[in-house]
Each structure stands twice: as C-alpha cells, then as structure tokens.
Amino acid sequence: RYDVVCPMVSAWELHRAWPEAELIVVPDAGHSMAEPGIRSALIEATDKFLS
C-alpha cells in the first residue's frame, strides 16, 4: 500500500488484465520483504504453492 517503487495502480491494472491472479493488499506495508506484513503475506503465498 505504501510502496513508492510499485504504485498501487500498477498492481490494480495487472490484476484487471489477469483476473485469475490474487491481488493481496498488505496494510501498512511498502516494498521491502523485511516488513512484517509483507513477510507474512509472502510466506502464506508460498505455502499455498506447496498444497
């Protein structure tokens, strides 16, 4: 949400072009995977790949 590298509008446009993709907006997070919310979302997403 607070990502200045990849603006939210870019994620939204990609999601509209690829509706099968899941768009996850992490509250109070930017671009760094070191942020707790981003880290949790990445772990959850990769865990879904295993199943």
PDB file of N, H, CA, C and O in Angstrom:
ATOM      1  N   ARG A   1       0.820  -1.190   0.000  1.00  0.00           N
ATOM      2  CA  ARG A   1       0.000   0.000   0.000  1.00  0.00           C
ATOM      3  C   ARG A   1       0.863   1.251   0.000  1.00  0.00           C
ATOM      4  O   ARG A   1       0.537   2.219  -0.688  1.00  0.00           O
ATOM      5  N   TYR A   2       1.955   1.256   0.754  1.00  0.00           N
ATOM      6  H   TYR A   2       2.220   0.471   1.312  1.00  0.00           H
ATOM      7  CA  TYR A   2       2.829   2.423   0.813  1.00  0.00           C
ATOM      8  C   TYR A   2       4.072   2.216  -0.031  1.00  0.00           C
ATOM      9  O   TYR A   2       5.137   2.738   0.299  1.00  0.00           O
ATOM     10  N   ASP A   3       3.955   1.480  -1.088  1.00  0.00           N
ATOM     11  H   ASP A   3       3.090   1.057  -1.356  1.00  0.00           H
ATOM     12  CA  ASP A   3       5.076   1.144  -1.965  1.00  0.00           C
ATOM     13  C   ASP A   3       5.272   2.261  -2.980  1.00  0.00           C
ATOM     14  O   ASP A   3       4.418   2.481  -3.839  1.00  0.00           O
ATOM     15  N   VAL A   4       6.405   2.972  -2.883  1.00  0.00           N
ATOM     16  H   VAL A   4       7.099   2.794  -2.186  1.00  0.00           H
ATOM     17  CA  VAL A   4       6.674   4.048  -3.841  1.00  0.00           C
ATOM     18  C   VAL A   4       7.353   3.515  -5.095  1.00  0.00           C
ATOM     19  O   VAL A   4       7.410   4.214  -6.106  1.00  0.00           O
ATOM     20  N   VAL A   5       7.870   2.285  -5.048  1.00  0.00           N
ATOM     21  H   VAL A   5       7.824   1.717  -4.226  1.00  0.00           H
ATOM     22  CA  VAL A   5       8.531   1.669  -6.200  1.00  0.00           C
ATOM     23  C   VAL A   5       7.490   1.131  -7.184  1.00  0.00           C
ATOM     24  O   VAL A   5       7.591   1.350  -8.391  1.00  0.00           O
ATOM     25  N   CYS A   6       6.500   0.431  -6.656  1.00  0.00           N
ATOM     26  H   CYS A   6       6.419   0.253  -5.675  1.00  0.00           H
ATOM     27  CA  CYS A   6       5.430  -0.160  -7.473  1.00  0.00           C
ATOM     28  C   CYS A   6       4.100   0.405  -6.979  1.00  0.00           C
ATOM     29  O   CYS A   6       3.528  -0.112  -6.019  1.00  0.00           O
ATOM     30  N   PRO A   7       3.603   1.457  -7.622  1.00  0.00           N
ATOM     31  CA  PRO A   7       2.365   2.073  -7.143  1.00  0.00           C
ATOM     32  C   PRO A   7       1.171   1.119  -7.196  1.00  0.00           C
ATOM     33  O   PRO A   7       1.120   0.201  -8.015  1.00  0.00           O
ATOM     34  N   MET A   8       0.231   1.359  -6.315  1.00  0.00           N
ATOM     35  H   MET A   8       0.273   2.105  -5.650  1.00  0.00           H
ATOM     36  CA  MET A   8      -0.963   0.520  -6.207  1.00  0.00           C
ATOM     37  C   MET A   8      -1.711   0.426  -7.535  1.00  0.00           C
ATOM     38  O   MET A   8      -2.264  -0.625  -7.859  1.00  0.00           O
ATOM     39  N   VAL A   9      -1.732   1.509  -8.300  1.00  0.00           N
ATOM     40  H   VAL A   9      -1.283   2.363  -8.037  1.00  0.00           H
ATOM     41  CA  VAL A   9      -2.440   1.490  -9.581  1.00  0.00           C
ATOM     42  C   VAL A   9      -1.828   0.457 -10.525  1.00  0.00           C
ATOM     43  O   VAL A   9      -2.549  -0.140 -11.325  1.00  0.00           O
ATOM     44  N   SER A  10      -0.530   0.236 -10.449  1.00  0.00           N
ATOM     45  H   SER A  10       0.055   0.721  -9.799  1.00  0.00           H
ATOM     46  CA  SER A  10       0.112  -0.778 -11.304  1.00  0.00           C
ATOM     47  C   SER A  10      -0.362  -2.174 -10.929  1.00  0.00           C
ATOM     48  O   SER A  10      -0.642  -2.998 -11.801  1.00  0.00           O
ATOM     49  N   ALA A  11      -0.451  -2.436  -9.634  1.00  0.00           N
ATOM     50  H   ALA A  11      -0.224  -1.768  -8.926  1.00  0.00           H
ATOM     51  CA  ALA A  11      -0.941  -3.740  -9.179  1.00  0.00           C
ATOM     52  C   ALA A  11      -2.394  -3.938  -9.597  1.00  0.00           C
ATOM     53  O   ALA A  11      -2.781  -5.033 -10.007  1.00  0.00           O
ATOM     54  N   TRP A  12      -3.190  -2.892  -9.495  1.00  0.00           N
ATOM     55  H   TRP A  12      -2.876  -2.003  -9.162  1.00  0.00           H
ATOM     56  CA  TRP A  12      -4.604  -2.980  -9.864  1.00  0.00           C
ATOM     57  C   TRP A  12      -4.763  -3.235 -11.363  1.00  0.00           C
ATOM     58  O   TRP A  12      -5.588  -4.051 -11.774  1.00  0.00           O
ATOM     59  N   GLU A  13      -3.971  -2.535 -12.177  1.00  0.00           N
ATOM     60  H   GLU A  13      -3.300  -1.873 -11.843  1.00  0.00           H
ATOM     61  CA  GLU A  13      -4.050  -2.733 -13.625  1.00  0.00           C
ATOM     62  C   GLU A  13      -3.621  -4.147 -14.014  1.00  0.00           C
ATOM     63  O   GLU A  13      -4.226  -4.758 -14.896  1.00  0.00           O
ATOM     64  N   LEU A  14      -2.595  -4.663 -13.370  1.00  0.00           N
ATOM     65  H   LEU A  14      -2.104  -4.167 -12.654  1.00  0.00           H
ATOM     66  CA  LEU A  14      -2.169  -6.038 -13.633  1.00  0.00           C
ATOM     67  C   LEU A  14      -3.269  -7.017 -13.238  1.00  0.00           C
ATOM     68  O   LEU A  14      -3.556  -7.961 -13.974  1.00  0.00           O
ATOM     69  N   HIS A  15      -3.877  -6.799 -12.096  1.00  0.00           N
ATOM     70  H   HIS A  15      -3.645  -6.033 -11.498  1.00  0.00           H
ATOM     71  CA  HIS A  15      -4.961  -7.674 -11.632  1.00  0.00           C
ATOM     72  C   HIS A  15      -6.148  -7.645 -12.601  1.00  0.00           C
ATOM     73  O   HIS A  15      -6.759  -8.681 -12.862  1.00  0.00           O
ATOM     74  N   ARG A  16      -6.469  -6.486 -13.122  1.00  0.00           N
ATOM     75  H   ARG A  16      -5.973  -5.644 -12.910  1.00  0.00           H
ATOM     76  CA  ARG A  16      -7.572  -6.387 -14.087  1.00  0.00           C
ATOM     77  C   ARG A  16      -7.239  -7.110 -15.380  1.00  0.00           C
ATOM     78  O   ARG A  16      -8.119  -7.691 -16.016  1.00  0.00           O
ATOM     79  N   ALA A  17      -5.970  -7.078 -15.772  1.00  0.00           N
ATOM     80  H   ALA A  17      -5.255  -6.607 -15.256  1.00  0.00           H
ATOM     81  CA  ALA A  17      -5.554  -7.766 -17.000  1.00  0.00           C
ATOM     82  C   ALA A  17      -5.427  -9.267 -16.782  1.00  0.00           C
ATOM     83  O   ALA A  17      -5.507 -10.041 -17.737  1.00  0.00           O
ATOM     84  N   TRP A  18      -5.232  -9.686 -15.538  1.00  0.00           N
ATOM     85  H   TRP A  18      -5.168  -9.058 -14.762  1.00  0.00           H
ATOM     86  CA  TRP A  18      -5.012 -11.089 -15.190  1.00  0.00           C
ATOM     87  C   TRP A  18      -5.929 -11.433 -14.012  1.00  0.00           C
ATOM     88  O   TRP A  18      -5.447 -11.599 -12.892  1.00  0.00           O
ATOM     89  N   PRO A  19      -7.233 -11.544 -14.245  1.00  0.00           N
ATOM     90  CA  PRO A  19      -8.193 -11.710 -13.156  1.00  0.00           C
ATOM     91  C   PRO A  19      -8.036 -13.000 -12.353  1.00  0.00           C
ATOM     92  O   PRO A  19      -8.511 -13.085 -11.220  1.00  0.00           O
ATOM     93  N   GLU A  20      -7.376 -13.998 -12.926  1.00  0.00           N
ATOM     94  H   GLU A  20      -6.990 -13.929 -13.846  1.00  0.00           H
ATOM     95  CA  GLU A  20      -7.167 -15.241 -12.172  1.00  0.00           C
ATOM     96  C   GLU A  20      -6.132 -15.062 -11.058  1.00  0.00           C
ATOM     97  O   GLU A  20      -6.071 -15.862 -10.125  1.00  0.00           O
ATOM     98  N   ALA A  21      -5.332 -14.020 -11.164  1.00  0.00           N
ATOM     99  H   ALA A  21      -5.383 -13.370 -11.923  1.00  0.00           H
ATOM    100  CA  ALA A  21      -4.316 -13.756 -10.139  1.00  0.00           C
ATOM    101  C   ALA A  21      -4.987 -13.184  -8.895  1.00  0.00           C
ATOM    102  O   ALA A  21      -5.980 -12.462  -8.984  1.00  0.00           O
ATOM    103  N   GLU A  22      -4.436 -13.513  -7.752  1.00  0.00           N
ATOM    104  H   GLU A  22      -3.629 -14.099  -7.680  1.00  0.00           H
ATOM    105  CA  GLU A  22      -4.965 -12.999  -6.495  1.00  0.00           C
ATOM    106  C   GLU A  22      -4.228 -11.714  -6.136  1.00  0.00           C
ATOM    107  O   GLU A  22      -3.002 -11.707  -6.029  1.00  0.00           O
ATOM    108  N   LEU A  23      -4.961 -10.644  -5.952  1.00  0.00           N
ATOM    109  H   LEU A  23      -5.958 -10.649  -6.039  1.00  0.00           H
ATOM    110  CA  LEU A  23      -4.386  -9.368  -5.542  1.00  0.00           C
ATOM    111  C   LEU A  23      -4.493  -9.263  -4.033  1.00  0.00           C
ATOM    112  O   LEU A  23      -5.590  -9.299  -3.477  1.00  0.00           O
ATOM    113  N   ILE A  24      -3.363  -9.136  -3.379  1.00  0.00           N
ATOM    114  H   ILE A  24      -2.471  -9.107  -3.831  1.00  0.00           H
ATOM    115  CA  ILE A  24      -3.330  -9.012  -1.927  1.00  0.00           C
ATOM    116  C   ILE A  24      -2.739  -7.650  -1.591  1.00  0.00           C
ATOM    117  O   ILE A  24      -1.611  -7.344  -1.977  1.00  0.00           O
ATOM    118  N   VAL A  25      -3.493  -6.843  -0.881  1.00  0.00           N
ATOM    119  H   VAL A  25      -4.410  -7.092  -0.567  1.00  0.00           H
ATOM    120  CA  VAL A  25      -3.011  -5.539  -0.429  1.00  0.00           C
ATOM    121  C   VAL A  25      -2.659  -5.681   1.045  1.00  0.00           C
ATOM    122  O   VAL A  25      -3.517  -5.970   1.878  1.00  0.00           O
ATOM    123  N   VAL A  26      -1.397  -5.476   1.347  1.00  0.00           N
ATOM    124  H   VAL A  26      -0.700  -5.241   0.670  1.00  0.00           H
ATOM    125  CA  VAL A  26      -0.921  -5.618   2.722  1.00  0.00           C
ATOM    126  C   VAL A  26      -1.001  -4.243   3.391  1.00  0.00           C
ATOM    127  O   VAL A  26      -0.329  -3.306   2.959  1.00  0.00           O
ATOM    128  N   PRO A  27      -1.814  -4.115   4.437  1.00  0.00           N
ATOM    129  CA  PRO A  27      -1.940  -2.823   5.115  1.00  0.00           C
ATOM    130  C   PRO A  27      -0.620  -2.398   5.763  1.00  0.00           C
ATOM    131  O   PRO A  27       0.153  -3.235   6.229  1.00  0.00           O
ATOM    132  N   ASP A  28      -0.381  -1.114   5.787  1.00  0.00           N
ATOM    133  H   ASP A  28      -1.009  -0.434   5.409  1.00  0.00           H
ATOM    134  CA  ASP A  28       0.797  -0.538   6.450  1.00  0.00           C
ATOM    135  C   ASP A  28       2.100  -1.161   5.982  1.00  0.00           C
ATOM    136  O   ASP A  28       2.988  -1.422   6.793  1.00  0.00           O
ATOM    137  N   ALA A  29       2.226  -1.402   4.685  1.00  0.00           N
ATOM    138  H   ALA A  29       1.504  -1.190   4.026  1.00  0.00           H
ATOM    139  CA  ALA A  29       3.444  -2.015   4.159  1.00  0.00           C
ATOM    140  C   ALA A  29       3.880  -1.312   2.887  1.00  0.00           C
ATOM    141  O   ALA A  29       3.079  -0.693   2.187  1.00  0.00           O
ATOM    142  N   GLY A  30       5.163  -1.423   2.606  1.00  0.00           N
ATOM    143  H   GLY A  30       5.815  -1.926   3.175  1.00  0.00           H
ATOM    144  CA  GLY A  30       5.736  -0.848   1.394  1.00  0.00           C
ATOM    145  C   GLY A  30       6.256  -1.937   0.482  1.00  0.00           C
ATOM    146  O   GLY A  30       5.535  -2.877   0.149  1.00  0.00           O
ATOM    147  N   HIS A  31       7.515  -1.810   0.077  1.00  0.00           N
ATOM    148  H   HIS A  31       8.101  -1.046   0.348  1.00  0.00           H
ATOM    149  CA  HIS A  31       8.094  -2.702  -0.922  1.00  0.00           C
ATOM    150  C   HIS A  31       9.029  -3.759  -0.327  1.00  0.00           C
ATOM    151  O   HIS A  31       9.325  -4.761  -0.979  1.00  0.00           O
ATOM    152  N   SER A  32       9.488  -3.544   0.889  1.00  0.00           N
ATOM    153  H   SER A  32       9.247  -2.730   1.418  1.00  0.00           H
ATOM    154  CA  SER A  32      10.522  -4.399   1.470  1.00  0.00           C
ATOM    155  C   SER A  32       9.958  -5.696   2.039  1.00  0.00           C
ATOM    156  O   SER A  32       8.980  -5.688   2.787  1.00  0.00           O
ATOM    157  N   MET A  33      10.597  -6.821   1.670  1.00  0.00           N
ATOM    158  H   MET A  33      11.391  -6.827   1.062  1.00  0.00           H
ATOM    159  CA  MET A  33      10.151  -8.097   2.229  1.00  0.00           C
ATOM    160  C   MET A  33      10.548  -8.241   3.692  1.00  0.00           C
ATOM    161  O   MET A  33      10.154  -9.207   4.346  1.00  0.00           O
ATOM    162  N   ALA A  34      11.324  -7.291   4.215  1.00  0.00           N
ATOM    163  H   ALA A  34      11.643  -6.506   3.684  1.00  0.00           H
ATOM    164  CA  ALA A  34      11.691  -7.319   5.626  1.00  0.00           C
ATOM    165  C   ALA A  34      10.563  -6.787   6.515  1.00  0.00           C
ATOM    166  O   ALA A  34      10.600  -6.960   7.733  1.00  0.00           O
ATOM    167  N   GLU A  35       9.573  -6.150   5.917  1.00  0.00           N
ATOM    168  H   GLU A  35       9.543  -6.010   4.928  1.00  0.00           H
ATOM    169  CA  GLU A  35       8.442  -5.652   6.699  1.00  0.00           C
ATOM    170  C   GLU A  35       7.583  -6.831   7.139  1.00  0.00           C
ATOM    171  O   GLU A  35       7.328  -7.741   6.350  1.00  0.00           O
ATOM    172  N   PRO A  36       7.135  -6.823   8.392  1.00  0.00           N
ATOM    173  CA  PRO A  36       6.389  -7.979   8.916  1.00  0.00           C
ATOM    174  C   PRO A  36       5.174  -8.373   8.075  1.00  0.00           C
ATOM    175  O   PRO A  36       4.963  -9.562   7.836  1.00  0.00           O
ATOM    176  N   GLY A  37       4.382  -7.421   7.626  1.00  0.00           N
ATOM    177  H   GLY A  37       4.554  -6.455   7.819  1.00  0.00           H
ATOM    178  CA  GLY A  37       3.192  -7.749   6.842  1.00  0.00           C
ATOM    179  C   GLY A  37       3.531  -8.372   5.501  1.00  0.00           C
ATOM    180  O   GLY A  37       2.874  -9.318   5.067  1.00  0.00           O
ATOM    181  N   ILE A  38       4.559  -7.842   4.842  1.00  0.00           N
ATOM    182  H   ILE A  38       5.092  -7.074   5.195  1.00  0.00           H
ATOM    183  CA  ILE A  38       4.990  -8.391   3.552  1.00  0.00           C
ATOM    184  C   ILE A  38       5.544  -9.793   3.756  1.00  0.00           C
ATOM    185  O   ILE A  38       5.221 -10.712   3.003  1.00  0.00           O
ATOM    186  N   ARG A  39       6.379  -9.950   4.778  1.00  0.00           N
ATOM    187  H   ARG A  39       6.641  -9.203   5.389  1.00  0.00           H
ATOM    188  CA  ARG A  39       6.964 -11.269   5.053  1.00  0.00           C
ATOM    189  C   ARG A  39       5.869 -12.303   5.282  1.00  0.00           C
ATOM    190  O   ARG A  39       5.931 -13.402   4.732  1.00  0.00           O
ATOM    191  N   SER A  40       4.880 -11.967   6.080  1.00  0.00           N
ATOM    192  H   SER A  40       4.830 -11.074   6.528  1.00  0.00           H
ATOM    193  CA  SER A  40       3.780 -12.904   6.363  1.00  0.00           C
ATOM    194  C   SER A  40       3.003 -13.254   5.098  1.00  0.00           C
ATOM    195  O   SER A  40       2.654 -14.415   4.882  1.00  0.00           O
ATOM    196  N   ALA A  41       2.731 -12.250   4.259  1.00  0.00           N
ATOM    197  H   ALA A  41       3.014 -11.307   4.434  1.00  0.00           H
ATOM    198  CA  ALA A  41       1.990 -12.500   3.019  1.00  0.00           C
ATOM    199  C   ALA A  41       2.797 -13.373   2.067  1.00  0.00           C
ATOM    200  O   ALA A  41       2.236 -14.242   1.400  1.00  0.00           O
ATOM    201  N   LEU A  42       4.109 -13.151   1.997  1.00  0.00           N
ATOM    202  H   LEU A  42       4.565 -12.445   2.539  1.00  0.00           H
ATOM    203  CA  LEU A  42       4.955 -13.978   1.132  1.00  0.00           C
ATOM    204  C   LEU A  42       4.999 -15.424   1.609  1.00  0.00           C
ATOM    205  O   LEU A  42       4.933 -16.351   0.802  1.00  0.00           O
ATOM    206  N   ILE A  43       5.111 -15.613   2.908  1.00  0.00           N
ATOM    207  H   ILE A  43       5.166 -14.859   3.563  1.00  0.00           H
ATOM    208  CA  ILE A  43       5.142 -16.975   3.456  1.00  0.00           C
ATOM    209  C   ILE A  43       3.810 -17.673   3.192  1.00  0.00           C
ATOM    210  O   ILE A  43       3.784 -18.838   2.796  1.00  0.00           O
ATOM    211  N   GLU A  44       2.716 -16.964   3.409  1.00  0.00           N
ATOM    212  H   GLU A  44       2.738 -16.017   3.731  1.00  0.00           H
ATOM    213  CA  GLU A  44       1.391 -17.554   3.158  1.00  0.00           C
ATOM    214  C   GLU A  44       1.231 -17.924   1.683  1.00  0.00           C
ATOM    215  O   GLU A  44       0.706 -18.991   1.362  1.00  0.00           O
ATOM    216  N   ALA A  45       1.682 -17.046   0.789  1.00  0.00           N
ATOM    217  H   ALA A  45       2.108 -16.180   1.049  1.00  0.00           H
ATOM    218  CA  ALA A  45       1.564 -17.322  -0.649  1.00  0.00           C
ATOM    219  C   ALA A  45       2.411 -18.521  -1.056  1.00  0.00           C
ATOM    220  O   ALA A  45       1.949 -19.373  -1.815  1.00  0.00           O
ATOM    221  N   THR A  46       3.640 -18.598  -0.562  1.00  0.00           N
ATOM    222  H   THR A  46       4.015 -17.906   0.055  1.00  0.00           H
ATOM    223  CA  THR A  46       4.489 -19.728  -0.943  1.00  0.00           C
ATOM    224  C   THR A  46       3.996 -21.027  -0.316  1.00  0.00           C
ATOM    225  O   THR A  46       4.165 -22.099  -0.898  1.00  0.00           O
ATOM    226  N   ASP A  47       3.393 -20.942   0.858  1.00  0.00           N
ATOM    227  H   ASP A  47       3.256 -20.072   1.331  1.00  0.00           H
ATOM    228  CA  ASP A  47       2.803 -22.145   1.453  1.00  0.00           C
ATOM    229  C   ASP A  47       1.657 -22.676   0.586  1.00  0.00           C
ATOM    230  O   ASP A  47       1.447 -23.887   0.512  1.00  0.00           O
ATOM    231  N   LYS A  48       0.919 -21.777  -0.066  1.00  0.00           N
ATOM    232  H   LYS A  48       1.090 -20.794  -0.005  1.00  0.00           H
ATOM    233  CA  LYS A  48      -0.166 -22.208  -0.962  1.00  0.00           C
ATOM    234  C   LYS A  48       0.383 -22.980  -2.159  1.00  0.00           C
ATOM    235  O   LYS A  48      -0.279 -23.878  -2.679  1.00  0.00           O
ATOM    236  N   PHE A  49       1.596 -22.630  -2.598  1.00  0.00           N
ATOM    237  H   PHE A  49       2.134 -21.901  -2.176  1.00  0.00           H
ATOM    238  CA  PHE A  49       2.208 -23.349  -3.718  1.00  0.00           C
ATOM    239  C   PHE A  49       2.463 -24.809  -3.368  1.00  0.00           C
ATOM    240  O   PHE A  49       2.416 -25.676  -4.241  1.00  0.00           O
ATOM    241  N   LEU A  50       2.731 -25.085  -2.103  1.00  0.00           N
ATOM    242  H   LEU A  50       2.769 -24.381  -1.393  1.00  0.00           H
ATOM    243  CA  LEU A  50       3.025 -26.453  -1.672  1.00  0.00           C
ATOM    244  C   LEU A  50       1.795 -27.352  -1.728  1.00  0.00           C
ATOM    245  O   LEU A  50       1.905 -28.561  -1.930  1.00  0.00           O
ATOM    246  N   SER A  51       0.628 -26.748  -1.547  1.00  0.00           N
ATOM    247  H   SER A  51       0.539 -25.766  -1.383  1.00  0.00           H
ATOM    248  CA  SER A  51      -0.591 -27.573  -1.498  1.00  0.00           C
ATOM    249  C   SER A  51      -1.234 -27.734  -2.847  1.00  0.00           C
ATOM    250  O   SER A  51      -2.263 -28.398  -2.965  1.00  0.00           O
TER     251      SER A  51
END
